[in-house]
Every structure is written in C-alpha cells, then in structure tokens.
C-alpha cells in the first residue's frame, strides 16, 4: 500500500487560497518567520510580496535588514505605512520607492531617523501619490515641501504636523500647485499665518478638511477667508489657536461646519441640532 504524504501549506494553490485567505490574516512579522522555515515557504512568501499591494509595519520593532527583506520583491505596492518606525533609515525606503511607481498612500509619521533622502525619491518616482503623512518628522523641511511641489501633481491629502522647518512662501507655492486637495493637516506648524490661509483660500476651493491645531499665529480674519472661499469645507480643527476667538467660532455654526476647538460654548453650539433654541445672539 502506497503511503500518501500529507499536503503542506506550499502545496495549496498560491493565488487562489494562500494569497487570498491565509497570508492576509498574518502580520508582516509572522510572514517573515514563515519565510525562514524552509525553501518552499521562502519561495511562496517571496512571490506573495511581489504581488502585494499593501504593507503596514506601523509600530513594529524590526531592523533595516528585516524591512529590506520584506520589500525586496515588492513591485506592485500601492499603500505603505511605516508610522512610528523610528528604527527605519533612508536606504531601504529609497530602494522601495524606486521600484514602486504605483504608490498612492504613504504614511511616514514619526519616522524620526530619516534624513529626507527617501522623500526626494518618493517625490520624483511615485507620480500617483495622493495621500502623504509626515507628522512628527523633523527632517521634513522647506526643501522637502519644494520637492513635492515640483514633482507631484495628484495629492489629495497632506498631513505634516509638528514640522517646523518650512517657510510661508513654500507653503503658499504648495497651495497654488495642489488646487484639488481635499484634506490638509498642519498642526503645530509655526510658519502658518493668515497670509498662508489667504493663499489656501484662493487656490484650494475643493478643500473639505482643515486642521490647524496649535497654529497660534492664525486669526479670525484668515479663517474667515478660507470658510468663505472653500464652500465644500466640512471639518475645521482650531484647538490651541489662541488668536481665534470664540465669538467667531460661534458664528460659524450657521455654515454647518464641524468645528473642534478649546472653547466650550462654540463646541456646545456645534453639537446642538436646533441652535436657534439656545436664544443666543452672537455677532462679529
């Protein structure tokens, strides 16, 4: 009687079973461990990463070599998240960006060990980029913003909270280039002034979400220009904006904006369904 060897994982249909129903349930770390089990597992994992469209290693603790091994075969990547990976350097990212022209979404938040070189390659090579998050990245400077403005054209969402190395004129040129942008988050960016908001208002009429938390230099006048010009605005965050008055925010309740602020009265008015019943007469 001929004995039949039990079927192993690599013997299953790769594309129809493994890639669709098994590997998506495993973390990147688990996939790396699996690839080290045998040559067969390494081969099936290698092919998976070649076809993979999304990689998320946010908050994972690994090394550059581990990341390089994961992404070495990536050619069809569309979404990449390495948020809070403080161990990551520019080298592996540069290689990945050069071979990933289809990237649409990139999350680099908290990647404080980079020096900006990878961002330059991203700007030049990945022309389909629509979502970029670089909050908490001290290396993101005016030069980085200039590179994005020069080489990119499709950005719809941009978040750069806590990046202090930018100038007002760089920000203005960015707004003038990305006229179709829908979401901008500029929390704790000292360079943001009313002048910045005037450029935003004149250029980005499709804007839906604006976050300026901690931008202490903006005032009621700059925000009014944005609200008046951007008719599609839905959400506005002005927490810790000390020069924005509660009286102004209370008046904005008629626009239907969802406003987040440090003012209790303005927040109360925003949350009430029938504002007129408050019997409050607030005027600018």
C-alpha positions as CSV (number, residue, x, y, z in Angstrom):
1,X,0.0,0.0,0.0
2,X,1.4,3.4,-1.1
3,X,1.5,5.9,1.7
4,X,0.4,9.5,0.9
5,X,2.3,12.3,2.3
6,X,0.0,15.0,4.0
7,X,-0.4,18.1,2.0
8,X,1.8,21.0,3.1
9,X,0.9,24.7,3.0
10,X,3.1,25.5,0.0
11,X,1.2,22.7,-1.9
12,X,-2.0,24.6,-1.8
13,X,-3.0,26.9,-4.7
14,X,-0.9,30.1,-4.1
15,X,-3.0,32.8,-5.7
16,X,-6.5,31.3,-5.0
17,X,-6.0,30.1,-1.5
18,X,-2.8,31.2,0.2
19,X,-2.7,34.8,-1.0
20,X,-6.4,35.4,-0.7
21,X,-7.3,33.6,2.5
22,X,-4.2,32.8,4.6
23,X,-1.5,35.4,4.2
24,X,-3.8,38.4,4.7
25,X,-4.6,37.1,8.2
26,X,-0.9,37.1,9.1
27,X,1.2,40.0,10.3
28,X,4.3,41.1,8.4
29,X,6.4,39.7,11.3
30,X,4.7,36.3,11.1
31,X,5.2,36.2,7.3
32,X,8.9,36.8,7.8
33,X,9.1,34.0,10.3
34,X,7.2,31.7,7.9
35,X,9.6,32.5,5.1
36,X,12.5,31.4,7.3
37,X,11.0,27.9,7.9
38,X,12.1,26.3,4.6
39,X,12.9,27.0,1.0
40,X,9.4,26.2,0.0
41,X,7.9,28.7,2.4
42,X,10.5,31.3,1.4
43,X,9.5,30.8,-2.3
44,X,5.8,31.2,-1.6
45,X,6.4,34.2,0.6
46,X,8.7,35.9,-1.9
47,X,6.0,35.6,-4.6
48,X,3.4,37.0,-2.3
49,X,5.4,40.1,-1.5
50,X,6.0,40.5,-5.3
51,X,2.2,40.8,-5.8
52,X,1.4,42.5,-2.5
53,X,-0.4,45.9,-2.8
54,X,-0.3,46.9,0.8
55,X,2.3,46.7,3.6
56,X,1.7,48.0,7.1
57,X,4.5,47.7,9.6
58,X,3.4,50.6,11.8
59,X,4.7,50.3,15.4
60,X,6.6,47.1,14.6
61,X,10.1,46.7,16.1
62,X,12.5,45.3,13.5
63,X,15.7,46.3,11.7
64,X,16.5,47.8,8.3
65,X,17.6,44.3,7.1
66,X,14.2,42.9,8.1
67,X,12.4,45.6,6.2
68,X,14.7,45.2,3.2
69,X,13.9,41.5,3.1
70,X,10.2,42.1,3.2
71,X,10.2,44.7,0.5
72,X,12.9,43.4,-1.8
73,X,10.4,41.8,-4.2
74,X,7.7,44.5,-4.0
75,X,6.8,45.8,-7.4
76,X,3.1,46.5,-7.2
77,X,2.8,48.3,-3.9
78,X,0.0,50.9,-3.6
79,X,-0.1,51.5,0.2
80,X,2.8,51.7,2.6
81,X,2.6,52.5,6.3
82,X,5.7,52.7,8.5
83,X,4.3,55.0,11.1
84,X,6.4,55.4,14.3
85,X,9.1,53.1,13.0
86,X,12.0,55.2,14.5
87,X,14.5,52.4,13.6
88,X,13.9,52.9,9.8
89,X,16.6,54.6,7.8
90,X,16.5,56.1,4.3
91,X,18.4,53.3,2.5
92,X,15.6,50.6,2.4
93,X,12.9,53.2,1.7
94,X,14.9,54.6,-1.3
95,X,15.1,51.1,-2.8
96,X,11.4,50.5,-2.2
97,X,10.3,53.9,-3.7
98,X,12.4,53.4,-6.8
99,X,10.6,50.1,-7.6
100,X,7.1,51.2,-6.5
101,X,5.8,53.7,-9.0
102,X,2.2,52.8,-8.2
103,X,2.3,54.0,-4.6
104,X,-0.9,56.0,-3.7
105,X,-0.7,56.2,0.1
106,X,2.4,56.7,2.2
107,X,2.4,57.1,6.0
108,X,5.8,58.2,7.4
109,X,4.5,59.6,10.7
110,X,7.1,59.5,13.5
111,X,9.9,58.2,11.3
112,X,12.4,60.4,13.0
113,X,15.6,58.6,11.8
114,X,15.2,59.6,8.2
115,X,17.1,62.5,6.7
116,X,14.9,63.4,3.7
117,X,16.6,61.5,1.0
118,X,13.9,58.9,0.7
119,X,11.3,61.7,0.4
120,X,13.1,63.1,-2.5
121,X,13.0,59.8,-4.3
122,X,9.3,59.4,-3.4
123,X,8.5,62.8,-4.9
124,X,10.4,62.0,-8.2
125,X,9.5,58.4,-8.8
126,X,5.9,57.9,-7.4
127,X,3.8,60.2,-9.6
128,X,0.5,58.6,-8.5
129,X,0.8,59.6,-4.8
130,X,-2.4,61.0,-3.4
131,X,-2.0,60.6,0.4
132,X,1.1,61.6,2.3
133,X,1.5,61.8,6.1
134,X,4.8,63.1,7.6
135,X,3.7,64.3,11.1
136,X,6.4,64.3,13.7
137,X,9.2,64.2,11.1
138,X,11.8,66.9,11.9
139,X,13.7,66.2,8.7
140,X,10.7,67.4,6.6
141,X,11.8,70.9,5.8
142,X,11.0,73.6,3.2
143,X,13.2,71.7,0.8
144,X,11.1,68.6,1.2
145,X,7.9,70.7,0.5
146,X,9.6,72.2,-2.5
147,X,10.4,68.8,-3.9
148,X,6.7,67.7,-3.5
149,X,5.5,70.9,-5.2
150,X,7.9,70.5,-8.1
151,X,7.5,66.8,-8.9
152,X,4.0,65.8,-7.6
153,X,0.6,66.8,-9.0
154,X,-2.1,64.4,-7.6
155,X,-2.0,65.0,-3.9
156,X,-5.5,64.9,-2.3
157,X,-4.5,64.6,1.4
158,X,-1.4,66.0,3.2
159,X,-0.5,65.9,6.9
160,X,2.7,67.5,8.2
161,X,2.0,68.2,11.9
162,X,4.9,69.3,14.0
163,X,7.3,70.0,11.1
164,X,8.8,73.4,11.8
165,X,11.3,73.7,9.0
166,X,9.0,75.3,6.5
167,X,8.6,78.9,5.3
168,X,5.4,80.7,4.5
169,X,6.4,81.2,0.8
170,X,7.0,77.4,0.4
171,X,3.6,76.7,1.9
172,X,2.0,79.3,-0.5
173,X,3.5,77.6,-3.6
174,X,2.3,74.2,-2.3
175,X,-1.3,75.5,-2.1
176,X,-1.1,77.1,-5.5
177,X,0.1,73.8,-7.1
178,X,-2.4,71.4,-5.4
179,X,-5.7,73.1,-6.2
180,X,-7.7,69.8,-6.0
181,X,-6.5,68.9,-2.5
182,X,-9.3,67.9,-0.1
183,X,-7.6,67.4,3.3
184,X,-4.8,69.4,4.9
185,X,-3.4,68.9,8.4
186,X,-0.9,71.4,9.5
187,X,-1.0,71.0,13.3
188,X,1.8,72.8,15.2
189,X,3.4,74.3,12.1
190,X,4.7,77.7,13.3
191,X,5.0,79.1,9.7
192,X,1.2,79.1,9.2
193,X,-0.1,82.6,9.2
194,X,-3.1,84.4,7.9
195,X,-1.1,85.0,4.7
196,X,-0.8,81.2,4.3
197,X,-4.6,80.9,4.7
198,X,-5.2,83.6,2.1
199,X,-3.2,81.5,-0.5
200,X,-5.1,78.4,0.6
201,X,-8.5,80.1,0.2
202,X,-7.6,81.5,-3.3
203,X,-6.3,78.1,-4.6
204,X,-7.9,75.2,-2.9
205,X,-11.7,75.6,-3.4
206,X,-12.3,71.8,-3.1
207,X,-10.9,71.6,0.5
208,X,-13.1,69.6,2.9
209,X,-10.9,69.2,6.0
210,X,-8.5,71.7,7.5
211,X,-6.6,71.1,10.8
212,X,-4.6,73.9,12.3
213,X,-4.3,72.8,15.9
214,X,-1.5,74.7,17.6
215,X,-1.1,77.2,14.7
216,X,-1.1,80.2,17.1
217,X,-0.5,82.8,14.5
218,X,-3.7,82.4,12.6
219,X,-6.7,84.7,13.4
220,X,-10.4,85.1,12.7
221,X,-9.6,87.1,9.5
222,X,-7.6,84.3,7.9
223,X,-10.1,81.6,8.8
224,X,-13.0,83.7,7.5
225,X,-11.3,84.0,4.2
226,X,-11.0,80.2,4.0
227,X,-14.5,79.5,5.1
228,X,-15.9,82.0,2.6
229,X,-13.9,80.7,-0.3
230,X,-14.0,76.9,0.4
231,X,-17.7,76.0,0.1
232,X,-17.1,72.3,0.4
233,X,-15.4,72.6,3.9
234,X,-16.8,70.1,6.4
235,X,-14.3,69.9,9.3
236,X,-12.2,72.5,10.9
237,X,-9.8,71.9,13.9
238,X,-8.6,75.1,15.6
239,X,-7.6,73.7,19.0
240,X,-4.9,75.8,20.7
241,X,-5.2,78.6,18.2
242,X,-5.1,81.4,20.8
243,X,-5.8,84.2,18.3
244,X,-9.1,82.6,17.0
245,X,-12.0,84.0,19.1
246,X,-14.9,82.0,20.5
247,X,-17.2,84.6,19.2
248,X,-16.1,84.0,15.6
249,X,-16.5,80.2,16.0
250,X,-19.9,80.6,17.4
251,X,-20.9,82.5,14.3
252,X,-19.7,79.6,12.1
253,X,-22.4,77.3,13.4
254,X,-24.7,78.5,10.5
255,X,-22.2,77.1,7.9
256,X,-22.7,73.5,9.1
257,X,-19.0,73.1,9.8
258,X,-17.9,70.5,12.3
259,X,-15.6,72.6,14.4
260,X,-13.1,71.3,17.0
261,X,-11.8,73.9,19.5
262,X,-11.0,74.6,23.1
263,X,-14.0,76.8,23.6
264,X,-16.9,75.1,25.4
265,X,-19.6,77.5,24.1
266,X,-18.5,77.1,20.5
267,X,-18.5,73.3,20.9
268,X,-21.9,73.3,22.5
269,X,-23.4,75.3,19.7
270,X,-21.8,73.0,17.2
271,X,-23.3,69.9,18.8
272,X,-26.8,71.3,19.2
273,X,-29.2,70.2,16.5
274,X,-31.5,73.2,16.9
275,X,-29.2,76.1,17.6
276,X,-31.9,78.7,17.5
277,X,-33.5,77.3,20.7
278,X,-30.4,78.4,22.6
279,X,-31.6,82.0,22.2
280,X,-28.1,83.3,21.8
281,X,-27.4,86.3,19.7
282,X,-23.7,86.3,18.7
283,X,-22.4,88.8,16.2
284,X,-19.0,89.7,14.9
